[in-house]
């Protein structure tokens, strides 16, 4: 039986984080970095070493780290959610972050999500801190809830329109991109006309900055959907771009075959003129 090996990438990340924290006194940024990289135990240890942190910030960080250890029991919920609710009564950026996290708990951390309550809190966040980073981040989540999870609107096109209205509240490019991508995928899921799908996916692609395999997937998807929509020149450009940007992709053969089909369709179109 072949030997199994640990996840060296994750191990190296943990080791690098630990070495960075031993080289100097940890900061609050270190705590957030460790939490964001899914290392709540290390983040808690770093937080414990901090002295110059005000009580509200420490309380928020402790609640966030407690939330990062799913699944949450009823006891965890009863202990953590009131902390966010109380901190959210302030009028500063920390209060906005607390309200966002409270909404996220209702959306994603409960055993049975309360999406109606999450949507209500995201809207409250937008009312109290319109245009703030946390409000805009909340609008992305509200857009997702609207697209897939709420009872109303029932009509898919109305869901997309509601998410597009949410999109107008977002000015941060990366967050606009994220919601544009989700709207495009939802429109595709609901089998709306490709002319209503493509503009959203194209907008997300134009923003750039997507991580992981998603950019490669998106370029292929744009080429395929453009082909299906009869936009042959656009399909050709996307597939050729795929080869320029991802020359070592394991999907090159399949994309090459599809590009041959596009070229044939273009030639047939020219012959038919």
Backbone as CSV, one residue per row, in Angstrom:
resi,resn,N_x,N_y,N_z,CA_x,CA_y,CA_z,C_x,C_y,C_z
1,UNK,0.859,-1.190,0.000,0.000,0.000,0.000,0.892,1.236,0.000
2,UNK,0.630,2.229,-0.884,1.481,3.411,-0.933,1.380,4.193,0.355
3,UNK,2.504,4.788,0.719,2.531,5.608,1.921,1.788,6.903,1.673
4,UNK,1.140,7.407,2.727,0.467,8.709,2.637,1.372,9.758,3.257
5,UNK,1.328,10.938,2.701,2.163,12.028,3.159,1.294,13.178,3.622
6,UNK,1.763,13.970,4.566,0.967,15.094,5.036,0.853,16.171,3.973
7,UNK,-0.088,17.071,4.184,-0.248,18.220,3.295,0.911,19.177,3.552
8,UNK,1.951,19.088,2.698,3.151,19.872,2.942,2.897,21.369,2.786
9,UNK,1.977,21.728,1.878,1.674,23.152,1.702,1.117,23.749,2.974
10,UNK,0.133,23.048,3.575,-0.468,23.549,4.809,0.553,23.553,5.937
11,UNK,1.396,22.489,5.976,2.407,22.422,7.032,3.406,23.558,6.913
12,UNK,3.831,23.858,5.687,4.786,24.951,5.482,4.173,26.295,5.852
13,UNK,2.880,26.472,5.513,2.218,27.722,5.868,2.155,27.896,7.376
14,UNK,1.807,26.805,8.091,1.757,26.875,9.543,3.133,27.160,10.122
15,UNK,4.163,26.485,9.591,5.520,26.691,10.087,5.980,28.114,9.814
16,UNK,5.689,28.616,8.604,6.100,29.979,8.273,5.425,30.979,9.190
17,UNK,4.135,30.758,9.475,3.420,31.660,10.368,4.018,31.614,11.764
18,UNK,4.330,30.393,12.226,4.897,30.261,13.559,6.258,30.937,13.650
19,UNK,7.096,30.755,12.616,8.414,31.380,12.622,8.301,32.903,12.600
20,UNK,7.333,33.411,11.837,7.156,34.863,11.773,6.769,35.417,13.133
21,UNK,5.947,34.671,13.875,5.491,35.155,15.173,6.568,35.021,16.246
22,UNK,7.479,34.041,16.082,8.550,33.917,17.069,9.654,34.918,16.811
23,UNK,9.734,35.426,15.580,10.777,36.386,15.255,10.484,37.764,15.820
24,UNK,9.234,38.046,16.092,8.858,39.361,16.606,7.563,39.215,17.394
25,UNK,7.264,40.245,18.184,6.015,40.215,18.925,4.846,40.193,17.950
26,UNK,3.854,39.343,18.176,2.706,39.306,17.262,1.916,40.606,17.323
27,UNK,1.239,40.893,16.239,0.380,42.061,16.155,-1.047,41.598,15.895
28,UNK,-1.976,42.548,15.954,-3.364,42.209,15.655,-3.494,41.733,14.209
29,UNK,-2.703,42.309,13.310,-2.726,41.862,11.911,-2.332,40.394,11.808
30,UNK,-1.376,39.960,12.656,-0.991,38.551,12.660,-2.174,37.669,13.058
31,UNK,-2.951,38.139,14.032,-4.125,37.384,14.474,-5.103,37.209,13.317
32,UNK,-5.402,38.322,12.619,-6.351,38.238,11.502,-5.797,37.360,10.390
33,UNK,-4.473,37.463,10.140,-3.864,36.650,9.085,-3.992,35.165,9.392
34,UNK,-3.704,34.786,10.623,-3.799,33.388,11.009,-5.247,32.903,10.969
35,UNK,-6.161,33.746,11.395,-7.575,33.377,11.352,-8.033,33.181,9.910
36,UNK,-7.604,34.097,9.017,-8.006,34.010,7.612,-7.415,32.796,6.923
37,UNK,-6.263,32.314,7.404,-5.630,31.141,6.809,-6.046,29.854,7.526
38,UNK,-7.167,29.929,8.239,-7.761,28.752,8.880,-6.836,28.126,9.926
39,UNK,-6.252,28.983,10.751,-5.402,28.531,11.848,-5.887,29.160,13.155
40,UNK,-7.090,28.794,13.607,-7.665,29.459,14.779,-6.868,29.238,16.052
41,UNK,-6.263,28.075,16.215,-5.491,27.829,17.434,-4.263,28.734,17.491
42,UNK,-3.570,28.854,16.361,-2.411,29.733,16.302,-2.829,31.187,16.495
43,UNK,-3.994,31.558,15.901,-4.495,32.919,16.052,-4.824,33.207,17.512
44,UNK,-5.419,32.237,18.197,-5.745,32.422,19.614,-4.476,32.601,20.447
45,UNK,-3.442,31.818,20.114,-2.178,31.951,20.840,-1.568,33.326,20.624
46,UNK,-1.615,33.816,19.383,-1.078,35.150,19.087,-1.875,36.229,19.811
47,UNK,-3.203,36.065,19.830,-4.042,37.039,20.521,-3.714,37.068,22.015
48,UNK,-3.424,35.915,22.590,-3.105,35.854,24.006,-1.822,36.581,24.367
49,UNK,-0.934,36.773,23.381,0.328,37.457,23.634,0.223,38.971,23.480
50,UNK,-0.910,39.441,22.987,-1.062,40.880,22.754,-1.480,41.587,24.036
51,UNK,-0.815,42.686,24.308,-1.163,43.494,25.480,-1.925,44.753,25.086
52,UNK,-1.453,45.419,24.017,-2.013,46.718,23.646,-3.217,46.551,22.721
53,UNK,-4.234,45.836,23.188,-5.470,45.667,22.432,-6.628,46.053,23.332
54,UNK,-7.479,46.946,22.846,-8.595,47.386,23.682,-9.589,46.258,23.880
55,UNK,-10.416,46.395,24.887,-11.301,45.309,25.312,-12.293,44.907,24.215
56,UNK,-12.856,45.890,23.496,-13.841,45.554,22.466,-13.195,44.771,21.318
57,UNK,-12.003,45.192,20.916,-11.314,44.495,19.835,-10.977,43.071,20.246
58,UNK,-10.496,42.899,21.470,-10.177,41.564,21.946,-11.430,40.688,22.000
59,UNK,-12.516,41.274,22.453,-13.765,40.518,22.551,-14.245,40.090,21.168
60,UNK,-14.150,40.998,20.199,-14.542,40.665,18.832,-13.659,39.541,18.283
61,UNK,-12.352,39.672,18.492,-11.420,38.657,17.986,-11.693,37.301,18.621
62,UNK,-11.943,37.277,19.919,-12.210,36.013,20.593,-13.496,35.372,20.070
63,UNK,-14.520,36.184,19.824,-15.776,35.656,19.294,-15.589,35.131,17.870
64,UNK,-14.823,35.864,17.074,-14.556,35.427,15.703,-13.811,34.103,15.694
65,UNK,-12.807,33.966,16.550,-12.034,32.729,16.581,-12.874,31.566,17.101
66,UNK,-13.761,31.849,18.031,-14.667,30.799,18.514,-15.613,30.358,17.400
67,UNK,-16.025,31.302,16.561,-16.919,30.987,15.452,-16.194,30.177,14.378
68,UNK,-14.863,30.280,14.347,-14.088,29.623,13.297,-13.831,28.155,13.579
69,UNK,-14.484,27.612,14.603,-14.295,26.195,14.927,-15.626,25.451,14.794
70,UNK,-16.125,25.339,13.565,-17.412,24.664,13.382,-17.276,23.169,13.600
71,UNK,-18.397,22.462,13.821,-19.756,23.037,13.893,-20.027,23.646,15.264
72,UNK,-20.872,24.664,15.282,-21.211,25.322,16.527,-22.355,24.580,17.215
73,UNK,-22.182,24.301,18.470,-23.260,23.705,19.256,-24.240,24.799,19.674
74,UNK,-25.369,24.397,20.228,-26.319,25.389,20.734,-25.671,26.255,21.808
75,UNK,-24.808,25.640,22.624,-24.126,26.403,23.659,-23.162,27.410,23.085
76,UNK,-22.437,27.012,22.023,-21.533,27.942,21.346,-22.321,29.121,20.798
77,UNK,-23.449,28.808,20.148,-24.282,29.857,19.557,-24.756,30.831,20.629
78,UNK,-25.257,30.306,21.729,-25.786,31.158,22.808,-24.695,32.022,23.429
79,UNK,-23.454,31.577,23.321,-22.348,32.337,23.896,-21.790,33.375,22.917
80,UNK,-21.711,33.032,21.625,-21.033,33.891,20.659,-21.957,34.948,20.061
81,UNK,-23.150,34.540,19.634,-24.032,35.472,18.908,-24.358,36.722,19.712
82,UNK,-24.636,36.643,21.028,-24.909,37.866,21.786,-23.714,38.827,21.854
83,UNK,-22.502,38.288,21.758,-21.318,39.158,21.762,-21.325,40.037,20.513
84,UNK,-21.547,39.430,19.356,-21.618,40.213,18.129,-22.769,41.213,18.177
85,UNK,-23.919,40.782,18.688,-25.081,41.670,18.756,-24.790,42.884,19.632
86,UNK,-24.119,42.665,20.754,-23.807,43.769,21.657,-22.753,44.703,21.054
87,UNK,-21.698,44.139,20.485,-20.660,44.969,19.875,-21.201,45.757,18.685
88,UNK,-22.190,45.205,18.004,-22.771,45.875,16.837,-23.582,47.108,17.211
89,UNK,-23.837,47.320,18.493,-24.591,48.499,18.910,-23.737,49.771,18.893
90,UNK,-22.430,49.634,18.662,-21.571,50.809,18.573,-21.779,51.559,17.273
91,UNK,-20.925,52.548,17.043,-21.073,53.361,15.832,-19.761,53.472,15.068
92,UNK,-18.889,52.489,15.221,-17.598,52.531,14.558,-17.418,51.332,13.642
93,UNK,-16.223,51.232,13.036,-15.956,50.145,12.098,-16.017,48.786,12.781
94,UNK,-15.620,48.728,14.046,-15.684,47.459,14.771,-17.134,47.003,14.915
95,UNK,-18.037,47.947,15.162,-19.454,47.598,15.265,-19.977,47.073,13.925
96,UNK,-19.531,47.691,12.828,-19.951,47.225,11.508,-19.449,45.808,11.256
97,UNK,-18.208,45.535,11.641,-17.663,44.186,11.472,-18.435,43.178,12.320
98,UNK,-18.783,43.585,13.534,-19.534,42.688,14.412,-20.906,42.364,13.822
99,UNK,-21.567,43.356,13.251,-22.883,43.122,12.652,-22.756,42.204,11.438
100,UNK,-21.713,42.399,10.647,-21.482,41.504,9.512,-21.297,40.066,9.987
101,UNK,-20.494,39.879,11.028,-20.235,38.529,11.531,-21.488,37.914,12.147
102,UNK,-22.303,38.732,12.766,-23.569,38.230,13.297,-24.455,37.718,12.160
103,UNK,-24.505,38.494,11.066,-25.288,38.055,9.908,-24.736,36.768,9.324
104,UNK,-23.399,36.677,9.236,-22.782,35.465,8.699,-23.093,34.242,9.565
105,UNK,-23.163,34.439,10.869,-23.520,33.327,11.743,-24.893,32.787,11.382
106,UNK,-25.842,33.696,11.178,-27.200,33.260,10.830,-27.219,32.595,9.450
107,UNK,-26.355,33.068,8.544,-26.353,32.525,7.192,-25.638,31.186,7.099
108,UNK,-24.497,31.052,7.785,-23.628,29.921,7.491,-23.219,29.069,8.682
109,UNK,-23.395,29.557,9.913,-22.854,28.842,11.058,-23.904,28.065,11.861
110,UNK,-25.157,28.433,11.702,-26.205,27.712,12.420,-26.403,26.324,11.822
111,UNK,-26.824,25.385,12.690,-27.161,24.065,12.189,-28.248,24.146,11.136
112,UNK,-29.242,24.988,11.372,-30.282,25.298,10.399,-30.215,26.798,10.131
113,UNK,-29.629,27.211,9.022,-29.452,28.638,8.756,-30.764,29.399,8.793
114,UNK,-30.705,30.622,9.314,-31.850,31.528,9.325,-31.547,32.612,8.290
115,UNK,-31.866,32.312,7.039,-31.484,33.198,5.948,-32.281,34.499,5.955
116,UNK,-33.508,34.440,6.404,-34.306,35.664,6.490,-33.693,36.626,7.494
117,UNK,-33.242,36.096,8.634,-32.592,36.944,9.638,-31.258,37.464,9.122
118,UNK,-30.502,36.617,8.427,-29.237,37.063,7.854,-29.462,38.211,6.880
119,UNK,-30.457,38.070,6.002,-30.746,39.137,5.034,-31.144,40.420,5.743
120,UNK,-31.930,40.293,6.801,-32.347,41.466,7.574,-31.132,42.194,8.159
121,UNK,-30.177,41.431,8.680,-28.986,42.034,9.275,-28.084,42.655,8.212
122,UNK,-27.967,42.027,7.053,-27.176,42.621,5.972,-27.786,43.960,5.534
123,UNK,-29.107,44.017,5.481,-29.758,45.280,5.096,-29.559,46.345,6.181
124,UNK,-29.607,45.925,7.434,-29.338,46.864,8.527,-27.913,47.404,8.430
125,UNK,-26.990,46.536,8.104,-25.595,46.934,7.944,-25.471,47.986,6.848
126,UNK,-26.167,47.798,5.748,-26.136,48.770,4.649,-26.792,50.080,5.046
127,UNK,-27.846,50.018,5.846,-28.508,51.257,6.293,-27.616,52.055,7.234
128,UNK,-26.942,51.386,8.128,-26.166,52.083,9.163,-24.789,52.519,8.686
129,UNK,-24.165,51.735,7.803,-22.831,52.079,7.305,-22.788,51.970,5.784
130,UNK,-23.622,52.725,5.088,-23.671,52.599,3.622,-22.306,52.909,2.996
131,UNK,-21.908,52.053,2.074,-20.646,52.268,1.378,-19.418,51.774,2.106
132,UNK,-19.552,51.339,3.366,-18.388,50.836,4.095,-17.981,49.476,3.532
133,UNK,-16.763,49.067,3.843,-16.292,47.765,3.360,-17.190,46.646,3.860
134,UNK,-17.552,46.699,5.144,-18.347,45.608,5.704,-19.749,45.590,5.121
135,UNK,-20.310,46.775,4.860,-21.633,46.824,4.234,-21.575,46.248,2.822
136,UNK,-20.515,46.580,2.077,-20.399,46.070,0.719,-20.163,44.553,0.711
137,UNK,-19.374,44.093,1.658,-19.177,42.649,1.779,-20.506,41.968,2.105
138,UNK,-21.290,42.621,2.967,-22.610,42.102,3.290,-23.538,42.088,2.084
139,UNK,-23.390,43.084,1.195,-24.224,43.116,-0.003,-23.911,41.936,-0.928
140,UNK,-22.650,41.528,-0.994,-22.312,40.347,-1.787,-23.042,39.121,-1.230
141,UNK,-23.006,38.979,0.098,-23.682,37.837,0.716,-25.199,37.936,0.532
142,UNK,-25.736,39.142,0.648,-27.173,39.325,0.434,-27.544,38.961,-1.000
143,UNK,-26.670,39.324,-1.942,-26.923,38.954,-3.328,-27.004,37.453,-3.512
144,UNK,-26.116,36.721,-2.852,-26.136,35.252,-2.944,-27.414,34.677,-2.348
145,UNK,-27.799,35.202,-1.187,-29.034,34.736,-0.551,-30.220,34.999,-1.473
146,UNK,-30.239,36.179,-2.082,-31.342,36.557,-2.967,-31.398,35.663,-4.201
147,UNK,-30.236,35.321,-4.726,-30.196,34.515,-5.951,-30.684,33.088,-5.740
148,UNK,-30.398,32.525,-4.577,-30.627,31.095,-4.418,-31.521,30.679,-3.251
149,UNK,-31.538,31.465,-2.176,-31.976,30.883,-0.916,-33.307,31.387,-0.365
150,UNK,-33.765,32.544,-0.752,-34.998,33.066,-0.170,-36.211,32.583,-0.958
151,UNK,-37.371,32.642,-0.315,-38.604,32.206,-0.982,-39.021,33.184,-2.072
152,UNK,-38.745,34.438,-1.853,-39.129,35.474,-2.805,-37.898,36.288,-3.203
153,UNK,-37.852,36.746,-4.448,-38.832,36.501,-5.518,-38.713,35.093,-6.079
154,UNK,-39.841,34.558,-6.520,-39.860,33.186,-6.997,-39.354,33.065,-8.434
155,UNK,-39.623,34.079,-9.244,-39.222,34.022,-10.645,-37.711,34.236,-10.773
156,UNK,-36.999,33.358,-11.474,-35.542,33.489,-11.589,-35.085,34.830,-12.137
157,UNK,-35.802,35.351,-13.122,-35.384,36.634,-13.689,-35.542,37.746,-12.659
158,UNK,-36.563,37.654,-11.805,-36.728,38.637,-10.739,-35.617,38.499,-9.690
159,UNK,-35.186,37.276,-9.436,-34.067,37.073,-8.513,-32.805,37.758,-9.047
160,UNK,-32.542,37.544,-10.327,-31.365,38.169,-10.938,-31.485,39.689,-10.887
161,UNK,-32.672,40.209,-11.171,-32.872,41.659,-11.132,-32.659,42.206,-9.729
162,UNK,-33.113,41.469,-8.722,-32.919,41.909,-7.335,-31.437,41.921,-6.980
163,UNK,-30.690,40.914,-7.433,-29.252,40.875,-7.176,-28.541,41.999,-7.925
164,UNK,-29.021,42.325,-9.114,-28.439,43.449,-9.855,-28.664,44.763,-9.121
165,UNK,-29.810,44.895,-8.458,-30.067,46.097,-7.654,-29.100,46.168,-6.469
166,UNK,-28.829,45.019,-5.862,-27.843,44.972,-4.778,-26.465,45.382,-5.296
167,UNK,-26.142,44.965,-6.509,-24.842,45.260,-7.113,-24.585,46.769,-7.197
168,UNK,-25.635,47.571,-7.367,-25.457,49.022,-7.486,-24.963,49.646,-6.188
169,UNK,-25.058,48.926,-5.078,-24.601,49.449,-3.794,-23.116,49.167,-3.550
170,UNK,-22.492,48.457,-4.464,-21.104,48.034,-4.274,-20.181,48.831,-5.178
171,UNK,-19.148,49.420,-4.577,-18.180,50.199,-5.355,-16.795,49.559,-5.378
172,UNK,-16.487,48.663,-4.454,-15.182,48.006,-4.442,-15.103,47.022,-5.606
173,UNK,-14.074,47.177,-6.418,-13.973,46.395,-7.656,-14.012,44.893,-7.404
174,UNK,-13.248,44.428,-6.426,-13.185,42.982,-6.181,-14.540,42.443,-5.760
175,UNK,-15.282,43.220,-4.993,-16.598,42.762,-4.539,-17.618,42.853,-5.672
176,UNK,-17.504,43.882,-6.515,-18.353,43.923,-7.712,-18.119,42.677,-8.563
177,UNK,-16.845,42.350,-8.753,-16.486,41.168,-9.542,-17.117,39.908,-8.964
178,UNK,-17.009,39.748,-7.640,-17.517,38.530,-7.012,-19.016,38.374,-7.222
179,UNK,-19.759,39.483,-7.067,-21.210,39.374,-7.238,-21.579,39.242,-8.711
180,UNK,-20.857,39.926,-9.597,-21.115,39.756,-11.029,-20.962,38.287,-11.415
181,UNK,-19.923,37.654,-10.914,-19.686,36.250,-11.223,-20.838,35.385,-10.729
182,UNK,-21.293,35.641,-9.509,-22.387,34.848,-8.947,-23.695,35.087,-9.692
183,UNK,-23.936,36.328,-10.109,-25.158,36.611,-10.879,-25.115,35.866,-12.210
184,UNK,-23.945,35.903,-12.864,-23.829,35.200,-14.138,-24.043,33.708,-13.979
185,UNK,-23.447,33.123,-12.970,-23.625,31.681,-12.743,-25.067,31.345,-12.379
186,UNK,-25.720,32.239,-11.620,-27.125,31.994,-11.272,-27.999,32.067,-12.514
187,UNK,-27.749,33.053,-13.375,-28.526,33.184,-14.610,-28.340,31.936,-15.478
188,UNK,-27.134,31.401,-15.486,-26.882,30.171,-16.236,-27.610,28.995,-15.583
189,UNK,-27.572,28.918,-14.261,-28.247,27.852,-13.527,-29.748,27.864,-13.807
190,UNK,-30.318,29.063,-13.879,-31.748,29.188,-14.117,-32.106,29.126,-15.605
191,UNK,-31.101,28.875,-16.438,-31.291,28.701,-17.881,-31.906,29.935,-18.529
192,UNK,-31.464,31.106,-18.079,-31.875,32.337,-18.746,-31.123,32.455,-20.065
193,UNK,-31.612,33.278,-20.994,-30.935,33.415,-22.287,-29.459,33.797,-22.109
194,UNK,-28.626,33.263,-22.971,-27.189,33.524,-22.851,-26.864,35.007,-22.965
195,UNK,-27.688,35.750,-23.681,-27.461,37.194,-23.781,-27.619,37.887,-22.428
196,UNK,-28.305,37.235,-21.489,-28.433,37.778,-20.143,-27.378,37.210,-19.195
197,UNK,-26.749,36.132,-19.595,-25.707,35.503,-18.776,-24.345,36.133,-19.045
198,UNK,-24.008,36.244,-20.323,-22.656,36.621,-20.718,-22.183,37.972,-20.179
199,UNK,-23.010,39.017,-20.175,-22.489,40.302,-19.692,-21.957,40.243,-18.261
200,UNK,-22.583,39.457,-17.406,-22.126,39.363,-16.018,-20.796,38.618,-15.923
201,UNK,-20.676,37.518,-16.654,-19.422,36.764,-16.626,-18.298,37.562,-17.276
202,UNK,-18.616,38.298,-18.325,-17.605,39.135,-18.971,-17.146,40.258,-18.048
203,UNK,-18.086,40.819,-17.286,-17.720,41.882,-16.341,-16.798,41.339,-15.256
204,UNK,-17.110,40.139,-14.743,-16.250,39.530,-13.729,-14.861,39.259,-14.287
205,UNK,-14.811,38.778,-15.513,-13.530,38.493,-16.157,-12.729,39.775,-16.352
206,UNK,-13.408,40.863,-16.701,-12.721,42.131,-16.960,-12.081,42.690,-15.695
207,UNK,-12.709,42.469,-14.549,-12.128,42.946,-13.286,-10.826,42.219,-12.986
208,UNK,-10.762,40.910,-13.281,-9.560,40.124,-13.008,-9.372,39.879,-11.517
209,UNK,-8.231,39.287,-11.177,-7.893,39.066,-9.778,-8.507,37.836,-9.153
210,UNK,-9.168,36.996,-9.938,-9.745,35.771,-9.389,-8.627,34.804,-9.017
211,UNK,-8.891,33.986,-8.022,-7.858,33.107,-7.479,-8.093,31.649,-7.878
212,UNK,-7.039,30.844,-7.746,-7.152,29.419,-7.955,-7.436,29.046,-9.401
213,UNK,-8.269,28.053,-9.583,-8.586,27.549,-10.916,-9.688,28.368,-11.584
214,UNK,-10.339,29.238,-10.835,-11.500,29.964,-11.362,-11.193,30.766,-12.627
215,UNK,-10.074,31.506,-12.720,-9.832,32.260,-13.965,-9.777,31.368,-15.200
216,UNK,-9.110,30.231,-15.084,-9.032,29.295,-16.208,-10.417,28.775,-16.556
217,UNK,-11.178,28.381,-15.539,-12.545,27.906,-15.771,-13.382,28.962,-16.473
218,UNK,-13.231,30.205,-16.021,-14.072,31.278,-16.554,-13.769,31.542,-18.028
219,UNK,-12.496,31.521,-18.406,-12.145,31.753,-19.804,-12.743,30.653,-20.683
220,UNK,-12.638,29.396,-20.233,-13.236,28.294,-21.000,-14.750,28.464,-21.082
221,UNK,-15.360,28.816,-19.962,-16.810,28.982,-19.933,-17.248,30.103,-20.871
222,UNK,-16.516,31.205,-20.878,-16.866,32.315,-21.767,-16.723,31.899,-23.231
223,UNK,-15.686,31.111,-23.534,-15.553,30.629,-24.901,-16.693,29.718,-25.294
224,UNK,-17.051,28.795,-24.406,-18.125,27.849,-24.697,-19.471,28.559,-24.837
225,UNK,-19.783,29.442,-23.901,-21.076,30.124,-23.951,-21.160,31.072,-25.150
226,UNK,-20.058,31.706,-25.498,-20.044,32.564,-26.686,-20.305,31.735,-27.938
227,UNK,-19.715,30.534,-27.982,-19.953,29.622,-29.113,-21.422,29.260,-29.198
228,UNK,-22.009,28.872,-28.069,-23.421,28.493,-28.057,-24.333,29.652,-28.441
229,UNK,-23.903,30.869,-28.105,-24.712,32.051,-28.424,-24.513,32.514,-29.858
230,UNK,-23.655,31.829,-30.602,-23.391,32.224,-31.982,-22.404,33.353,-32.112
231,UNK,-21.733,33.702,-31.044,-20.717,34.758,-31.084,-19.373,34.104,-31.404
232,UNK,-19.215,33.714,-32.633,-18.090,32.869,-33.007,-16.749,33.572,-32.867
233,UNK,-16.677,34.827,-33.260,-15.406,35.558,-33.154,-14.999,35.699,-31.688
234,UNK,-15.984,35.971,-30.812,-15.679,36.084,-29.393,-15.216,34.735,-28.839
235,UNK,-15.899,33.668,-29.242,-15.512,32.340,-28.775,-14.076,32.026,-29.181
236,UNK,-13.733,32.365,-30.400,-12.383,32.134,-30.891,-11.364,32.895,-30.051
237,UNK,-11.683,34.151,-29.732,-10.757,34.958,-28.930,-10.566,34.367,-27.541
238,UNK,-11.635,33.896,-26.922,-11.513,33.324,-25.574,-10.689,32.038,-25.597
239,UNK,-10.927,31.181,-26.578,-10.188,29.924,-26.626,-8.708,30.169,-26.938
240,UNK,-8.434,31.127,-27.823,-7.037,31.451,-28.111,-6.366,32.080,-26.891
241,UNK,-7.123,32.858,-26.171,-6.584,33.432,-24.935,-6.263,32.334,-23.928
242,UNK,-7.101,31.311,-23.880,-6.842,30.189,-22.981,-5.456,29.599,-23.246
243,UNK,-5.111,29.387,-24.508,-3.810,28.799,-24.830,-2.670,29.747,-24.490
244,UNK,-2.916,31.045,-24.624,-1.869,32.016,-24.311,-1.620,32.105,-22.808
245,UNK,-2.688,32.010,-22.010,-2.564,32.219,-20.569,-2.366,30.938,-19.771
246,UNK,-2.823,29.809,-20.320,-2.733,28.543,-19.579,-2.143,27.453,-20.483
247,UNK,-0.919,27.650,-20.967,-0.351,26.741,-21.969,-0.100,25.327,-21.455
248,UNK,0.005,25.152,-20.147,0.277,23.819,-19.603,-0.970,23.146,-19.037
249,UNK,-2.139,23.707,-19.272,-3.365,23.143,-18.721,-3.624,21.737,-19.265
250,UNK,-4.132,20.892,-18.392,-4.470,19.528,-18.808,-5.713,19.491,-19.693
251,UNK,-6.391,20.622,-19.813,-7.605,20.659,-20.631,-7.333,21.180,-22.041
252,UNK,-6.062,21.327,-22.391,-5.706,21.919,-23.682,-6.268,21.134,-24.859
253,UNK,-6.223,19.790,-24.778,-6.701,18.986,-25.909,-8.186,19.251,-26.168
254,UNK,-9.011,19.218,-25.110,-10.450,19.430,-25.280,-10.748,20.827,-25.808
255,UNK,-10.030,21.817,-25.292,-10.254,23.186,-25.765,-9.818,23.312,-27.217
256,UNK,-8.714,22.633,-27.596,-8.260,22.674,-28.989,-9.313,22.095,-29.917
257,UNK,-9.947,21.005,-29.506,-11.007,20.412,-30.320,-12.176,21.368,-30.474
258,UNK,-12.505,22.059,-29.386,-13.606,23.015,-29.453,-13.253,24.185,-30.362
259,UNK,-12.006,24.615,-30.318,-11.577,25.713,-31.181,-11.668,25.313,-32.645
260,UNK,-11.359,24.059,-32.963,-11.513,23.583,-34.342,-12.975,23.696,-34.782
261,UNK,-13.899,23.384,-33.872,-15.318,23.492,-34.205,-15.707,24.946,-34.453
262,UNK,-15.158,25.848,-33.654,-15.438,27.275,-33.850,-14.905,27.724,-35.203
263,UNK,-13.673,27.315,-35.530,-13.082,27.696,-36.819,-13.923,27.174,-37.980
264,UNK,-14.422,25.939,-37.824,-15.259,25.367,-38.889,-16.560,26.144,-39.033
265,UNK,-17.138,26.540,-37.907,-18.385,27.307,-37.953,-18.147,28.681,-38.570
266,UNK,-17.006,29.281,-38.276,-16.671,30.573,-38.884,-16.499,30.433,-40.390
267,UNK,-15.818,29.369,-40.819,-15.617,29.148,-42.247,-16.950,28.914,-42.943
268,UNK,-17.836,28.137,-42.327,-19.153,27.877,-42.922,-19.945,29.170,-43.025
269,UNK,-19.826,30.014,-42.027,-20.537,31.300,-42.066,-20.034,32.161,-43.201
270,UNK,-18.724,32.163,-43.399,-18.160,32.956,-44.496,-18.600,32.400,-45.843
271,UNK,-18.657,31.074,-45.973,-19.067,30.463,-47.250,-20.531,30.747,-47.551
272,UNK,-21.336,30.928,-46.507,-22.758,31.144,-46.701,-23.115,32.567,-47.050
273,UNK,-22.145,33.449,-46.987,-22.451,34.854,-47.294,-22.667,35.053,-48.791
